[in-house]
Amino acid sequence: MKRWLILPLSLLALAACSGKPPTPKAEAAPAPRVATPFDDLKKQEQKAKDVQKVVDKQADEQRKQIDAAEQ
């Protein structure tokens, strides 16, 4: 074993056997949200989904009206 590894490894072993219980860490507040390049794409995608829902709803209502008029 290389001699230069003996000191760091022995310090690591001593630190691991110190006998101190680990201190409980308070839950850290979540990190603030960082803007990403995909944020605008996600907004556009959600807007497109919302528009599609409106179009589907209108098409369903129109279909019902046509069915009611045919009877």
MDTraj code that builds the backbone (N, CA, C; nanometers):
import mdtraj as md
import numpy as np

residues = "MET LYS ARG TRP LEU ILE LEU PRO LEU SER LEU LEU ALA LEU ALA ALA CYS SER GLY LYS PRO PRO THR PRO LYS ALA GLU ALA ALA PRO ALA PRO ARG VAL ALA THR PRO PHE ASP ASP LEU LYS LYS GLN GLU GLN LYS ALA LYS ASP VAL GLN LYS VAL VAL ASP LYS GLN ALA ASP GLU GLN ARG LYS GLN ILE ASP ALA ALA GLU GLN".split()
xyz = np.array([
    [0.0837, -0.1167, 0.0000],
    [0.0000, 0.0000, 0.0000],
    [0.0890, 0.1240, 0.0000],
    [0.0453, 0.2226, -0.0673],
    [0.1255, 0.3449, -0.0759],
    [0.1199, 0.4196, 0.0566],
    [0.2300, 0.4776, 0.0935],
    [0.2391, 0.5451, 0.2221],
    [0.1535, 0.6707, 0.2279],
    [0.1329, 0.7356, 0.1175],
    [0.0562, 0.8594, 0.1190],
    [-0.0922, 0.8340, 0.1424],
    [-0.1374, 0.7086, 0.1289],
    [-0.2762, 0.6741, 0.1541],
    [-0.3026, 0.6404, 0.3008],
    [-0.1988, 0.6097, 0.3748],
    [-0.2154, 0.5644, 0.5125],
    [-0.2776, 0.6733, 0.6003],
    [-0.2281, 0.7949, 0.5927],
    [-0.2778, 0.9022, 0.6780],
    [-0.4247, 0.9359, 0.6476],
    [-0.4644, 0.9596, 0.5220],
    [-0.6058, 0.9911, 0.4973],
    [-0.6997, 0.8768, 0.5351],
    [-0.6577, 0.7540, 0.5095],
    [-0.7432, 0.6405, 0.5440],
    [-0.7567, 0.6231, 0.6942],
    [-0.6495, 0.6471, 0.7679],
    [-0.6582, 0.6345, 0.9132],
    [-0.7456, 0.7459, 0.9715],
    [-0.7363, 0.8670, 0.9165],
    [-0.8231, 0.9756, 0.9626],
    [-0.9692, 0.9462, 0.9310],
    [-0.9921, 0.8882, 0.8182],
    [-1.1282, 0.8515, 0.7808],
    [-1.1827, 0.7446, 0.8753],
    [-1.1011, 0.6482, 0.9087],
    [-1.1437, 0.5429, 1.0005],
    [-1.1717, 0.6001, 1.1393],
    [-1.0885, 0.6910, 1.1861],
    [-1.1104, 0.7525, 1.3168],
    [-1.2375, 0.8379, 1.3173],
    [-1.2631, 0.9063, 1.2089],
    [-1.3832, 0.9892, 1.2020],
    [-1.5086, 0.9024, 1.2004],
    [-1.5007, 0.7875, 1.1368],
    [-1.6165, 0.6987, 1.1305],
    [-1.6458, 0.6366, 1.2662],
    [-1.5461, 0.6237, 1.3503],
    [-1.5644, 0.5598, 1.4806],
    [-1.5672, 0.6613, 1.5944],
    [-1.6051, 0.7828, 1.5666],
    [-1.5999, 0.8861, 1.6698],
    [-1.7030, 0.8641, 1.7793],
    [-1.8104, 0.7908, 1.7525],
    [-1.9101, 0.7601, 1.8536],
    [-2.0150, 0.8684, 1.8698],
    [-2.0025, 0.9781, 1.8007],
    [-2.1030, 1.0832, 1.8099],
    [-2.2230, 1.0448, 1.7244],
    [-2.3424, 1.0576, 1.7811],
    [-2.4592, 1.0283, 1.6973],
    [-2.4742, 1.1373, 1.5922],
    [-2.5218, 1.1022, 1.4780],
    [-2.5382, 1.2047, 1.3748],
    [-2.6427, 1.3067, 1.4183],
    [-2.6141, 1.4309, 1.3913],
    [-2.7079, 1.5361, 1.4292],
    [-2.8230, 1.5377, 1.3288],
    [-2.9451, 1.5424, 1.3806],
    [-3.0580, 1.5469, 1.2873],
    [-3.0604, 1.6818, 1.2166],
    [-3.0731, 1.6738, 1.0875],
    [-3.0765, 1.7967, 1.0090],
    [-3.2204, 1.8375, 0.9895],
    [-3.2448, 1.9640, 1.0091],
    [-3.3789, 2.0163, 0.9837],
    [-3.4033, 2.0096, 0.8341],
    [-3.5273, 1.9847, 0.7977],
    [-3.5581, 1.9765, 0.6558],
    [-3.5333, 2.1124, 0.5921],
    [-3.4535, 2.1087, 0.4913],
    [-3.4219, 2.2327, 0.4216],
    [-3.5409, 2.2739, 0.3366],
    [-3.5578, 2.4012, 0.3256],
    [-3.6653, 2.4523, 0.2399],
    [-3.6329, 2.4131, 0.0963],
    [-3.7346, 2.3816, 0.0185],
    [-3.7063, 2.3439, -0.1195],
    [-3.6377, 2.4598, -0.1927],
    [-3.5483, 2.4227, -0.2788],
    [-3.4748, 2.5235, -0.3538],
    [-3.5705, 2.5996, -0.4444],
    [-3.5465, 2.7261, -0.4612],
    [-3.6349, 2.8023, -0.5506],
    [-3.6264, 2.7469, -0.6918],
    [-3.7376, 2.7551, -0.7619],
    [-3.7435, 2.6982, -0.8954],
    [-3.6573, 2.7803, -0.9898],
    [-3.5780, 2.7104, -1.0680],
    [-3.4902, 2.7754, -1.1640],
    [-3.5535, 2.7612, -1.3015],
    [-3.5571, 2.8690, -1.3743],
    [-3.6159, 2.8675, -1.5086],
    [-3.5281, 2.7834, -1.6015],
    [-3.5939, 2.7062, -1.6855],
    [-3.5224, 2.6244, -1.7828],
    [-3.5659, 2.6631, -1.9228],
    [-3.4916, 2.6222, -2.0228],
    [-3.5303, 2.6541, -2.1604],
    [-3.6611, 2.5866, -2.2006],
    [-3.7025, 2.4851, -2.1292],
    [-3.8222, 2.4111, -2.1658],
    [-3.9500, 2.4697, -2.1059],
    [-3.9380, 2.5704, -2.0204],
    [-4.0563, 2.6290, -1.9563],
    [-4.1541, 2.6846, -2.0591],
    [-4.1024, 2.7588, -2.1571],
    [-4.1911, 2.8149, -2.2588],
    [-4.2576, 2.7050, -2.3406],
    [-4.1830, 2.5993, -2.3689],
    [-4.2413, 2.4880, -2.4450],
    [-4.3521, 2.4196, -2.3664],
    [-4.3322, 2.4042, -2.2365],
    [-4.4343, 2.3424, -2.1523],
    [-4.5605, 2.4293, -2.1470],
    [-4.5416, 2.5614, -2.1392],
    [-4.6567, 2.6519, -2.1382],
    [-4.7342, 2.6408, -2.2686],
    [-4.6621, 2.6362, -2.3803],
    [-4.7278, 2.6242, -2.5103],
    [-4.8004, 2.4904, -2.5223],
    [-4.7384, 2.3853, -2.4708],
    [-4.8009, 2.2532, -2.4763],
    [-4.9298, 2.2512, -2.3939],
    [-4.9263, 2.3112, -2.2748],
    [-5.0458, 2.3147, -2.1905],
    [-5.1554, 2.3978, -2.2553],
    [-5.1173, 2.5085, -2.3178],
    [-5.2158, 2.5921, -2.3857],
    [-5.2807, 2.5151, -2.5001],
    [-5.1998, 2.4391, -2.5749],
    [-5.2534, 2.3591, -2.6850],
    [-5.3490, 2.2516, -2.6334],
    [-5.3155, 2.1911, -2.5203],
    [-5.4049, 2.0902, -2.4616],
    [-5.5372, 2.1532, -2.4186],
    [-5.5294, 2.2725, -2.3602],
    [-5.6513, 2.3414, -2.3173],
    [-5.7384, 2.3780, -2.4371],
    [-5.6766, 2.4248, -2.5448],
    [-5.7515, 2.4586, -2.6656],
    [-5.8162, 2.3332, -2.7234],
    [-5.7423, 2.2227, -2.7225],
    [-5.7972, 2.0972, -2.7764],
    [-5.9181, 2.0517, -2.6952],
    [-5.9141, 2.0713, -2.5646],
    [-6.0288, 2.0352, -2.4814],
    [-6.1515, 2.1169, -2.5198],
    [-6.1320, 2.2468, -2.5435],
    [-6.2434, 2.3331, -2.5832],
    [-6.2991, 2.2895, -2.7178],
    [-6.2100, 2.2605, -2.8120],
    [-6.2533, 2.2178, -2.9456],
    [-6.3287, 2.0857, -2.9370],
    [-6.2785, 1.9921, -2.8585],
    [-6.3465, 1.8629, -2.8425],
    [-6.4846, 1.8808, -2.7802],
    [-6.4935, 1.9693, -2.6827],
    [-6.6226, 1.9943, -2.6173],
    [-6.7218, 2.0553, -2.7158],
    [-6.6771, 2.1516, -2.7951],
    [-6.7645, 2.2142, -2.8933],
    [-6.8078, 2.1141, -3.0010],
    [-6.7155, 2.0277, -3.0424],
    [-6.7492, 1.9274, -3.1431],
    [-6.8509, 1.8288, -3.0875],
    [-6.8381, 1.7930, -2.9622],
    [-6.9334, 1.7011, -2.8998],
    [-7.0727, 1.7658, -2.8911],
    [-7.0757, 1.8930, -2.8536],
    [-7.2040, 1.9632, -2.8464],
    [-7.2679, 1.9738, -2.9857],
    [-7.1878, 2.0015, -3.0862],
    [-7.2389, 2.0118, -3.2224],
    [-7.2923, 1.8768, -3.2709],
    [-7.2207, 1.7708, -3.2365],
    [-7.2646, 1.6356, -3.2733],
    [-7.3999, 1.6034, -3.2097],
    [-7.4150, 1.6428, -3.0833],
    [-7.5417, 1.6202, -3.0135],
    [-7.6535, 1.6987, -3.0777],
    [-7.6276, 1.8214, -3.1186],
    [-7.7282, 1.9033, -3.1842],
    [-7.7696, 1.8426, -3.3186],
    [-7.6718, 1.7920, -3.3924],
    [-7.7026, 1.7288, -3.5219],
    [-7.7860, 1.6051, -3.5010],
    [-7.7498, 1.5231, -3.4020],
    [-7.8254, 1.4021, -3.3729],
    [-7.9688, 1.4365, -3.3302],
    [-7.9843, 1.5416, -3.2519],
    [-8.1164, 1.5813, -3.2061],
    [-8.2004, 1.6349, -3.3232],
    [-8.1367, 1.7035, -3.4170],
    [-8.2104, 1.7585, -3.5314],
    [-8.2539, 1.6494, -3.6294],
    [-8.1757, 1.5398, -3.6353],
    [-8.2078, 1.4315, -3.7275],
    [-8.3259, 1.3499, -3.6781],
    [-8.3522, 1.3507, -3.5537],
    [-8.4601, 1.2670, -3.5003],
    [-8.5909, 1.3317, -3.5090],
])
top = md.Topology()
chain = top.add_chain()
for i, resn in enumerate(residues, 1):
    res = top.add_residue(resn, chain, resSeq=i)
    for name in ("N", "CA", "C"):
        top.add_atom(name, md.element.get_by_symbol(name[0]), res)
traj = md.Trajectory(xyz[None], top)
